[in-house]
Amino acid sequence: MRLIWIPILLIVASLSWAGLSLSEHFKTTAEANQLKALAGDLSKIRQRNLDLKAGSGLQAEVDRLKKENEGFDEARKENAKVMAEKAETDKRVSELKKTQIEARREKLATENQQLQQRTKEAQNAAFAGTQQACFQMMKQIQGAKEQWALENRKDATGLPTVENLAPYLKGFQFKCPGGGTHTINYVGQLPICSIHGSLGAGH
């Protein structure tokens, strides 16, 4: 009778051990799954930490770029200020040059007018001088004509030539100092210059 219970007890013990092993297996599997889940969570935490670090570096880069951009804005403002000052300086220089040019033009115009006036006065003086010399020559011509007419018994209609008057005008040149040409005319007519005109009664 005891022999019968021994196998039964062995079977029960085996089943108990198997149950315990199976229970232990399930327990181990659950723990493994839990560890896997924890590992997954840890991996996610690590990735999030890396993302946060990357985000922190990105923010730092953004801050750096903002700071540089602020520097660029200041530089642009300074450049705009310098350009405005340059434009104002160029404008003043241009106005100054324009004023100087106008002053120079007015000075040159005044000097030119004065030069023209002096030239005209000199020409008038030269003309007056040559005119007086011309009139003196024509007086000599008229005196030689009258002397020729007296010696040769010519009346007012007598018309002497240069050769006729040459003996009375030693070394005389029948040429106006102003470049004109003398016309002797009749004895009864006064000599005429192509430039200064007739001797006239007042000369």
Secondary structure as UniProt FT lines:
FT   HELIX           2..151
FT   TURN            152..153
FT   TURN            156..157
FT   HELIX           162..165
FT   HELIX           166..168
FT   TURN            170..171
FT   TURN            177..178
FT   STRAND          182..183
FT   TURN            187..188
FT   STRAND          192..193
FT   TURN            194..196
FT   STRAND          197..198
FT   TURN            201..202
//
